[in-house]
Each structure stands twice: as structure tokens, then as C-alpha cells.
Amino acid sequence: MNIHILYTGGTIGATHTKIASAGPAGAWAPAEARDTAPLPVPCGVRISESRPMNILSENMTAARWRELLLHLRGLALESKDGLIVTHGTDTLAYTACLLSLVFSAPQLPIVLVSANRPLSDPASNGSENLAAAFAAIKEKIAPGVYAAYRNSDGRSYLHAGAELLQCPCGSDDFFSVFYGGAAGNPLAEIREGRLCYRKAPSPGIPPFGDFARDFDGRFRKVLAIKPYVGIDYDSYRLDGTDAVLHGLYHSATAAAFEDDADAGAPSVLQFARRCAKAGVPLCIAPFPQTLPGGGKALYETTARMLDAGAIPIKGVSFEMALVMLMLGLAP
């Protein structure tokens, strides 16, 4: 079995370094290649390696995404059985969505691997995550983009990249959504080196043909907003913005009232009019593929947002919707 491993950094390849504000325990920082713990490679696996960057993933930028995609485009993977990408957990979901879109019709499985602690730490789940990635490729999982991760329940899961959600702050766990917007199980579990599906593979994202080949590396500028009590829409500037992505509460709602003296601030309706005047599309996500009640809006606030021109990006996570907008694959 021939596998290429692409290193981008992250906790899995980090080491302890001294930083005064971190106290005597130090802090995790990207390790030089010579200081990185050796990868546990199964017998019978031949690997090739490359390292386009070495960063903590919270420092990922659109320019670094472009660097990663250009590097991937230049790899000769025809003779490979799979590609493993090491990555930090903080922005793993966004990169998984990016690769799922850019390589929507891959010729081999691409598995992203991260860790909760550096690989040299005995408490790290990095070795098990790598083992799960190797196992998925050995089990001949279908070409596509995946993420392998052992949660705090001790189980190693395989997630479809397009369905991966951000790891909650302070948590060691990753979760998936169905490609339809509803909370759901990961695609599979790795048990004793075997791939055990927990649900049928979803239809996946629409194929974008030769998008990977033709993508010029330029990302659109997207303003991402999450709803919260007390949100001040007047503080958001639209200068230089190509699109706005507005998140929603769990019931596909946000504050959507007309001028209300008691509210003390504008709502998304007034903000939608600002966006329309500036020629900036206002998109909302995650938005269910279908709504109960014969497809009608559940709440008047949802209906008002749609009437005000908000564009729903249906059936995908907030992370996926953001990446779609950045790539220009949504309005």
C-alpha cells in the first residue's frame, strides 16, 4: 500500500516551548521536522512525504489555503492508494469542507488527521487517529475527503469531510451532521482495524467537475456573523465585502423585527436592506433542506428574513456554507 502524507503542522506535530505567559509548563508550538515524533506506520505501508507549511491551524488563512491547494495540485498521486493530511483541530472542519469542495471528484481517499495533544505525549490520540486513517485506506474506502478522530468515548470515528463540524471549545470531540442539516452520526467507526459503517454514505456534495484544476486560488471576502442577544448590526461594515453569511439559531431564526422602540437596536431586516443597497448578498445558514408544515417557514422571523432578501444555503453546515461563499460556489 502506497500512501502520501502531507504535513501542515497542528498539535499532532507540535512540541513544548517556553513562553513566559504560559508558566512553567510552557506552550505547544510547531516543531521543527527533526523534533517531531516519528509516525507509527503500519507494516507493509510505503509512504512518501511533503510539508507545504508548519503552523498551528488557528493561524490558517486564505493565502495559506491557496498554498496548500497549489501544493496538492503539484503532487503526483496516480500511484498512491491514499493521501493523509495532518492538520490542527481548530480549523480542521473548514479545511475538510474546502478539500471536499475543491476535490469533489477525487481519484483517491483523502483523510485529515489531527490530535488532541502532540504525538510525543502519551495521552495523545494522534497515533490512534493515524491508525484509523491507515485502516480506512486499507479497507478501500471510496475516494472522497474524510477526517479520522478518536473522541473522548474512546472510539475512533471516520467523518465525511463535508459533514464535519467545528470541535467545541474545550472539548476533545468532533461531530458530524447529515448532508441535510440534521444532527447525525459520523460516517463510520474503526474497530480493530476494520471499517464499520454507522450510516449509509450520503449523496455528498454536488460534483464541480474540473473546479480543482481551474481554481485560481482567489477567495472572496466573506463577513461571517453569528446571532446573539444584543447583536449590533450597525457595527458591521460592508466595505470590500463580497458576501455576508449570517448564522441562525437552531430553529432557523434570527432577530427579525421591524423598527421597535423597545428593542433598542436594528434587526437583521434593517441589515438586509443595507446589504441590498450595497449590492452584497446576505446568505443564511445552516438552513434545513425542507421545513415541516408543507415546506412553509416555521416562524414569522424566518419568513421575514426570506422576504427581506436573505438567501438560504440549504442542507449544509455553517462551516461548509462559509467555504462555499469564499470559493464563489454560492450567491
KAKALIN-V692232 format. One record per residue. N is the residue number from 1. D_CENTER is the distance of its C-alpha to the mean C-alpha in Angstrom with 2 decimals. Layout:
N/D_CENTER  N/D_CENTER
This chain:
1/27.79  2/26.32  3/22.81  4/21.38  5/19.37  6/17.47  7/17.19  8/15.11  9/16.27  10/14.64  11/16.59  12/17.38  13/19.51  14/20.75  15/24.32  16/26.35  17/27.90  18/30.41  19/29.44  20/32.15  21/30.08  22/28.35  23/31.78  24/33.36  25/30.30  26/28.62  27/24.92  28/22.25  29/21.78  30/20.89  31/23.74  32/25.83  33/25.63  34/29.05  35/28.10  36/25.13  37/26.01  38/26.63  39/24.17  40/25.60  41/26.02  42/27.66  43/31.08  44/31.36  45/28.06  46/28.47  47/25.73  48/25.33  49/23.23  50/21.93  51/20.40  52/19.22  53/18.30  54/18.65  55/16.77  56/15.20  57/11.52  58/12.29  59/14.40  60/11.91  61/13.19  62/13.38  63/16.48  64/14.97  65/12.32  66/15.54  67/17.24  68/14.77  69/15.06  70/18.80  71/19.13  72/17.53  73/19.84  74/22.75  75/22.40  76/25.01  77/23.28  78/25.91  79/27.54  80/24.45  81/23.51  82/19.91  83/17.49  84/15.88  85/13.51  86/13.87  87/11.27  88/11.26  89/9.63  90/9.27  91/6.37  92/5.24  93/2.03  94/2.50  95/4.88  96/4.54  97/4.54  98/6.99  99/8.93  100/9.17  101/10.76  102/12.76  103/13.95  104/14.38  105/17.71  106/17.48  107/20.70  108/19.42  109/16.76  110/13.96  111/12.83  112/10.55  113/12.62  114/12.68  115/15.36  116/16.57  117/19.57  118/20.88  119/22.01  120/25.59  121/25.42  122/27.03  123/24.78  124/21.57  125/19.61  126/18.64  127/21.53  128/20.74  129/17.10  130/18.60  131/21.33  132/19.02  133/17.36  134/20.92  135/22.13  136/19.66  137/20.70  138/24.30  139/24.21  140/23.38  141/20.24  142/19.78  143/18.14  144/14.45  145/11.02  146/10.59  147/9.76  148/13.02  149/13.72  150/16.97  151/16.92  152/19.87  153/21.78  154/22.37  155/20.73  156/18.42  157/15.84  158/14.04  159/10.99  160/10.32  161/7.07  162/7.26  163/8.03  164/5.87  165/6.24  166/6.50  167/9.59  168/12.57  169/14.64  170/17.38  171/16.11  172/15.78  173/14.05  174/10.81  175/11.07  176/10.39  177/11.63  178/13.99  179/13.44  180/15.88  181/14.54  182/16.43  183/15.46  184/15.97  185/16.25  186/14.13  187/15.36  188/17.79  189/19.40  190/21.01  191/24.59  192/27.08  193/25.34  194/25.20  195/22.41  196/23.02  197/21.20  198/20.65  199/20.26  200/20.87  201/18.13  202/16.96  203/18.11  204/14.65  205/13.80  206/16.90  207/17.82  208/18.12  209/20.86  210/21.33  211/18.53  212/17.42  213/21.07  214/21.80  215/18.85  216/20.64  217/17.87  218/18.46  219/15.78  220/17.00  221/17.34  222/15.63  223/16.80  224/14.44  225/16.58  226/16.35  227/19.70  228/22.00  229/25.74  230/27.55  231/25.08  232/27.06  233/26.17  234/28.94  235/27.06  236/24.39  237/25.52  238/24.72  239/26.33  240/24.38  241/21.56  242/20.61  243/18.84  244/18.04  245/15.29  246/16.88  247/15.32  248/17.70  249/19.31  250/19.12  251/22.06  252/20.55  253/22.74  254/23.12  255/26.39  256/28.28  257/31.94  258/34.51  259/36.53  260/37.35  261/39.64  262/38.56  263/34.85  264/35.45  265/32.48  266/31.13  267/28.55  268/25.79  269/28.69  270/30.28  271/26.99  272/26.49  273/29.96  274/29.18  275/26.18  276/28.47  277/31.20  278/28.98  279/27.70  280/24.05  281/22.21  282/20.95  283/18.15  284/17.30  285/14.42  286/13.67  287/17.01  288/18.56  289/19.59  290/23.10  291/24.85  292/27.69  293/31.21  294/31.53  295/28.44  296/29.73  297/27.87  298/28.03  299/28.88  300/30.85  301/28.23  302/25.77  303/28.62  304/29.53  305/26.11  306/26.24  307/29.87  308/29.01  309/26.84  310/23.30  311/21.24  312/19.12  313/15.96  314/16.61  315/14.94  316/11.21  317/8.98  318/9.13  319/5.54  320/6.55  321/9.92  322/9.37  323/8.21  324/11.06  325/13.37  326/12.81  327/13.67  328/16.52  329/15.68  330/16.50  331/19.62
